[in-house]
Amino acid sequence: MMRSCPQAEADDDEYAKFIKRMNPPRVVVDNEACENATVIWVDSINQHGVLLEVVQVLIDLKLTVKKAYISSDGRWFMAVFNVTDRDGDKVRDRGLISHIQKSLGTDACFFLKLRNSAGIREHTFIEMTGTDRPGLLSEICAVLANRNCNVVEAELWTHNSRVAAVVGVTDHATGRAVEDSDRLSAIEDLLCNVLKGDDDSSAATTSTLSAGRTHTERRLHQMMFRDRDYERGAGGRDDKSRRPQVSVMDCSEKDYSVIIVRSKDRPKLLFDTVCTLTDMQYAVFHGKADAGDEEAYQEYYIRHVDGHPISSEAER
């Protein structure tokens, strides 16, 4: 049996870092190429997740992506985005343009780490999934208050009677992160009991310090995906006429699959779609998105990071 060589793997990693240093991302912000949107061009080394990180930067800057074109070939990644600001106008603020160029011009593989390290706050973040019900948030806050924790921020998502939440807390006495492991363990146990609902064995809680914390919405996507909320019934309340239309064409002879999504446009739609594909370990090597007035259209040519097209069992 052939075994991998640690030294060879280390050399490969150093070579990859060298290639990135020699070919840093190139970012162009152009207000002349399109009549009603600012065009942002991004060229960089290709790596799984780079598309998500680029889209995440744009969304975090409150930009609306009207159109997108994505192409990756081997080691290289290229994407073009037509964006507007929160008022629907071109991006003309010089400070914001400079910020876009600096954010996207950093080595794409470290977008999240750089942005997080610049904004580290002394919070403890508690992540939880479980059964949704009326009054759940109030119960969660009551448990935390009883344990002398201040809730400084919270974001919750619900879908198909499931809930995922990321709650940032500090110690009431010190105003700093809660670091005592025994105290955190007790809080996690109490919250897990609250989230279980009617004997929900899948409820879960974890706590982390703020250093190195990933993007909140990114974590909620991952938590919902891990909880497999999409497999649960909607209890008869789901209006199928309002659901996105998703078509999957398996082109196995060409070693890729094509996904076409038609839906009503909404903020962060592109981010949510790319998050889902990334969580499922699919890489987009060609794609386009168009946020039309009546309908948003997305088309992606994808394959699994291991190289194979989408399988029928993986369709979601």
C-alpha positions as CSV (number, residue, x, y, z in Angstrom):
1,M,0.0,0.0,0.0
2,M,1.4,3.4,-1.0
3,R,1.4,5.9,1.9
4,S,1.5,9.7,1.6
5,C,4.8,11.4,2.5
6,P,4.4,14.2,5.1
7,Q,7.4,16.0,3.6
8,A,5.9,15.8,0.1
9,E,2.5,17.2,1.4
10,A,4.4,20.0,3.2
11,D,6.2,20.8,0.0
12,D,3.0,20.8,-2.0
13,D,1.5,23.2,0.5
14,E,4.5,25.6,0.3
15,Y,4.3,25.4,-3.5
16,A,0.6,26.4,-3.4
17,K,1.4,29.3,-1.1
18,F,4.2,30.4,-3.5
19,I,1.8,30.3,-6.5
20,K,-0.7,32.5,-4.5
21,R,2.0,35.0,-3.6
22,M,3.2,35.2,-7.2
23,N,-0.4,35.5,-8.5
24,P,-2.3,37.6,-6.1
25,P,-6.0,38.3,-6.8
26,R,-6.6,41.0,-9.4
27,V,-9.7,43.3,-8.8
28,V,-11.1,45.8,-11.2
29,V,-14.0,48.1,-10.3
30,D,-15.5,49.7,-13.5
31,N,-18.3,52.2,-13.6
32,E,-18.2,52.7,-17.4
33,A,-18.7,49.2,-18.7
34,C,-22.4,49.0,-17.7
35,E,-25.1,51.7,-17.9
36,N,-26.9,50.9,-14.7
37,A,-24.5,48.9,-12.5
38,T,-20.9,48.9,-11.3
39,V,-18.9,46.0,-12.8
40,I,-16.5,44.2,-10.5
41,W,-13.9,41.8,-12.0
42,V,-12.1,39.3,-9.8
43,D,-9.3,37.0,-11.0
44,S,-7.5,34.7,-8.6
45,I,-6.1,31.3,-7.9
46,N,-8.9,28.7,-7.9
47,Q,-9.7,26.9,-4.7
48,H,-12.9,25.3,-3.4
49,G,-14.9,27.9,-1.6
50,V,-13.3,30.9,-3.2
51,L,-16.6,31.8,-5.0
52,L,-18.5,31.8,-1.7
53,E,-15.9,34.0,-0.1
54,V,-16.0,36.6,-2.9
55,V,-19.8,36.7,-2.9
56,Q,-19.8,36.9,0.9
57,V,-17.6,40.1,0.8
58,L,-20.0,41.7,-1.6
59,I,-23.1,40.9,0.5
60,D,-21.4,42.0,3.7
61,L,-20.8,45.4,2.0
62,K,-24.6,45.7,1.4
63,L,-24.1,45.4,-2.4
64,T,-26.9,43.9,-4.6
65,V,-25.7,41.5,-7.2
66,K,-27.8,42.1,-10.4
67,K,-25.8,39.7,-12.6
68,A,-22.9,37.4,-12.2
69,Y,-20.6,35.3,-14.5
70,I,-18.3,32.7,-13.1
71,S,-15.6,30.6,-14.7
72,S,-12.9,28.5,-13.3
73,D,-10.4,26.4,-15.3
74,G,-7.9,24.2,-13.4
75,R,-6.0,26.6,-11.1
76,W,-7.6,29.8,-12.1
77,F,-10.8,31.5,-11.1
78,M,-12.6,34.5,-12.7
79,A,-15.9,36.1,-11.8
80,V,-17.7,39.3,-13.0
81,F,-20.4,40.9,-10.9
82,N,-22.8,43.7,-11.9
83,V,-23.7,45.3,-8.6
84,T,-25.6,48.3,-7.2
85,D,-25.5,49.9,-3.7
86,R,-28.4,49.7,-1.2
87,D,-30.2,52.5,-3.1
88,G,-30.0,50.7,-6.4
89,D,-27.4,53.1,-7.8
90,K,-23.8,52.5,-9.1
91,V,-21.1,52.4,-6.5
92,R,-19.5,55.8,-6.7
93,D,-18.3,56.4,-3.2
94,R,-14.5,56.3,-3.4
95,G,-14.1,55.0,0.1
96,L,-16.4,52.0,-0.6
97,I,-14.6,51.3,-4.0
98,S,-11.3,51.3,-2.2
99,H,-12.7,49.0,0.5
100,I,-14.0,46.6,-2.2
101,Q,-10.6,46.5,-3.9
102,K,-8.7,45.9,-0.6
103,S,-11.2,43.3,0.6
104,L,-11.2,41.3,-2.6
105,G,-7.6,42.0,-3.4
106,T,-6.4,40.1,-0.4
107,D,-5.5,36.5,-1.0
108,A,-9.0,34.9,-1.5
109,C,-8.2,32.0,0.7
110,F,-7.9,34.3,3.7
111,F,-10.9,36.7,3.2
112,L,-12.8,35.4,6.2
113,K,-9.8,35.1,8.5
114,L,-8.7,38.7,7.8
115,R,-12.1,40.1,8.2
116,N,-12.7,38.3,11.5
117,S,-9.4,39.1,13.0
118,A,-10.0,42.8,12.3
119,G,-13.3,42.7,14.2
120,I,-12.7,40.3,17.1
121,R,-14.9,41.1,20.0
122,E,-14.8,39.5,23.4
123,H,-17.9,37.4,23.1
124,T,-18.7,33.8,23.6
125,F,-20.9,32.4,20.7
126,I,-23.4,29.7,21.5
127,E,-24.7,27.7,18.5
128,M,-27.8,25.7,18.8
129,T,-30.3,23.7,16.7
130,G,-33.6,22.1,17.7
131,T,-37.4,22.2,17.4
132,D,-38.9,25.5,16.7
133,R,-42.0,26.7,18.7
134,P,-43.6,30.0,19.9
135,G,-41.7,31.6,22.7
136,L,-38.5,29.6,22.2
137,L,-36.3,32.7,21.9
138,S,-37.7,34.0,25.2
139,E,-36.9,30.8,26.9
140,I,-33.4,30.8,25.6
141,C,-32.8,34.3,26.8
142,A,-34.3,33.4,30.2
143,V,-31.8,30.5,30.6
144,L,-28.9,32.8,29.7
145,A,-30.1,35.6,32.0
146,N,-30.5,33.1,34.9
147,R,-26.8,32.1,34.3
148,N,-25.7,35.8,34.4
149,C,-25.1,36.1,30.7
150,N,-25.8,39.2,28.7
151,V,-27.1,38.6,25.1
152,V,-25.2,41.0,22.9
153,E,-26.3,39.7,19.5
154,A,-28.4,36.9,18.2
155,E,-29.5,35.6,14.8
156,L,-32.0,32.8,14.3
157,W,-33.3,30.9,11.2
158,T,-36.3,28.7,11.2
159,H,-37.4,26.2,8.5
160,N,-39.7,23.2,8.5
161,S,-40.3,23.5,12.2
162,R,-36.5,23.5,12.9
163,V,-34.5,26.4,14.3
164,A,-30.8,27.2,14.1
165,A,-29.4,30.1,16.2
166,V,-26.1,31.8,16.9
167,V,-26.1,33.8,20.1
168,G,-23.3,36.0,21.3
169,V,-23.0,36.5,25.1
170,T,-20.8,38.1,27.7
171,D,-20.4,37.6,31.4
172,H,-22.7,40.0,33.3
173,A,-20.1,40.6,36.0
174,T,-17.1,41.3,33.7
175,G,-18.6,42.3,30.4
176,R,-16.1,39.9,28.7
177,A,-16.4,36.4,27.1
178,V,-17.5,33.5,29.2
179,E,-14.5,31.2,29.4
180,D,-15.2,28.8,32.3
181,S,-15.6,25.4,30.7
182,D,-17.8,24.0,33.5
183,R,-20.1,27.0,33.3
184,L,-20.4,26.7,29.6
185,S,-21.1,23.0,29.8
186,A,-23.9,23.6,32.2
187,I,-25.4,26.4,30.0
188,E,-25.2,24.1,27.0
189,D,-27.1,21.3,28.8
190,L,-29.8,23.7,29.9
191,L,-30.3,25.1,26.4
192,C,-30.3,21.6,24.9
193,N,-33.2,20.7,27.2
194,V,-35.1,23.8,26.1
195,L,-34.5,23.0,22.4
196,K,-35.5,19.4,22.6
197,G,-39.2,20.2,22.6
198,D,-41.2,17.0,22.5
199,D,-38.4,14.5,23.0
200,D,-36.3,15.9,20.1
201,S,-33.1,13.8,20.3
202,S,-31.4,15.8,17.6
203,A,-31.2,19.1,19.5
204,A,-27.6,20.3,20.0
205,T,-25.7,23.2,21.4
206,T,-22.0,24.2,21.2
207,S,-20.1,27.2,22.5
208,T,-17.0,28.9,21.0
209,L,-15.0,32.0,21.8
210,S,-15.1,34.9,19.2
211,A,-11.5,34.5,18.0
212,G,-11.5,32.9,14.5
213,R,-15.3,32.7,14.5
214,T,-16.7,32.2,11.0
215,H,-19.4,34.4,9.3
216,T,-22.7,34.1,11.2
217,E,-24.9,33.5,8.2
218,R,-22.3,31.0,6.9
219,R,-22.5,29.1,10.1
220,L,-26.3,29.1,10.1
221,H,-26.2,27.6,6.6
222,Q,-23.9,24.9,7.8
223,M,-26.0,24.2,10.9
224,M,-29.2,23.9,8.9
225,F,-27.6,21.7,6.4
226,R,-26.1,19.4,9.1
227,D,-29.5,19.3,10.8
228,R,-31.0,18.2,7.4
229,D,-33.9,20.6,7.7
230,Y,-34.7,20.1,4.0
231,E,-35.7,16.5,4.6
232,R,-38.4,17.4,7.1
233,G,-42.0,18.0,6.1
234,A,-43.5,21.5,6.1
235,G,-46.6,20.4,7.9
236,G,-48.9,21.2,5.1
237,R,-48.1,24.9,5.3
238,D,-45.7,25.0,2.3
239,D,-47.1,26.7,-0.8
240,K,-45.4,24.8,-3.6
241,S,-46.3,27.5,-6.1
242,R,-44.0,29.9,-4.3
243,R,-41.0,27.5,-4.1
244,P,-38.1,27.9,-6.4
245,Q,-38.0,25.7,-9.5
246,V,-34.9,23.6,-9.5
247,S,-33.8,21.5,-12.5
248,V,-30.8,19.1,-12.4
249,M,-29.4,17.7,-15.6
250,D,-26.8,15.0,-15.2
251,C,-24.2,15.2,-18.0
252,S,-22.1,12.3,-16.7
253,E,-20.6,11.6,-20.1
254,K,-19.1,15.1,-19.8
255,D,-18.2,14.7,-16.2
256,Y,-20.4,17.5,-14.8
257,S,-24.0,18.4,-14.0
258,V,-26.1,21.5,-14.7
259,I,-28.3,23.1,-12.1
260,I,-30.9,25.7,-13.2
261,V,-32.8,27.6,-10.5
262,R,-35.7,29.9,-11.2
263,S,-37.3,31.9,-8.4
264,K,-38.5,35.2,-7.2
265,D,-35.5,37.4,-6.5
266,R,-34.6,38.4,-3.0
267,P,-31.6,39.8,-1.1
268,K,-28.7,37.4,-0.6
269,L,-30.2,34.8,-3.0
270,L,-26.9,34.3,-4.8
271,F,-25.1,34.0,-1.4
272,D,-27.6,31.3,-0.2
273,T,-27.3,29.3,-3.4
274,V,-23.5,29.3,-3.4
275,C,-23.5,28.4,0.3
276,T,-25.7,25.4,-0.3
277,L,-23.5,24.1,-3.2
278,T,-20.4,24.7,-1.2
279,D,-21.8,22.8,1.9
280,M,-22.7,19.9,-0.4
281,Q,-19.0,19.9,-1.6
282,Y,-19.9,20.9,-5.2
283,A,-17.6,23.3,-7.1
284,V,-19.0,25.7,-9.7
285,F,-16.7,25.8,-12.7
286,H,-19.0,27.8,-14.9
287,G,-22.1,29.7,-13.9
288,K,-24.3,32.8,-14.4
289,A,-27.0,34.6,-12.4
290,D,-29.4,37.2,-13.5
291,A,-31.7,39.0,-11.0
292,G,-34.6,40.0,-13.3
293,D,-37.6,42.1,-12.4
294,E,-40.0,39.2,-12.6
295,E,-37.7,36.2,-11.9
296,A,-34.2,35.4,-10.8
297,Y,-32.4,32.9,-13.0
298,Q,-29.3,31.0,-12.0
299,E,-27.4,28.4,-14.0
300,Y,-24.4,26.4,-12.7
301,Y,-22.1,23.8,-14.2
302,I,-20.9,21.8,-11.2
303,R,-19.0,18.8,-10.2
304,H,-18.1,17.3,-6.8
305,V,-14.8,18.4,-5.3
306,D,-13.8,14.7,-5.8
307,G,-14.4,15.2,-9.6
308,H,-17.7,13.4,-10.2
309,P,-21.0,15.0,-11.3
310,I,-24.0,15.3,-9.0
311,S,-25.8,12.0,-8.0
312,S,-29.5,11.5,-7.8
313,E,-29.2,10.8,-4.1
314,A,-27.6,14.2,-3.5
315,E,-30.3,16.2,-5.3
316,R,-31.8,18.7,-2.9
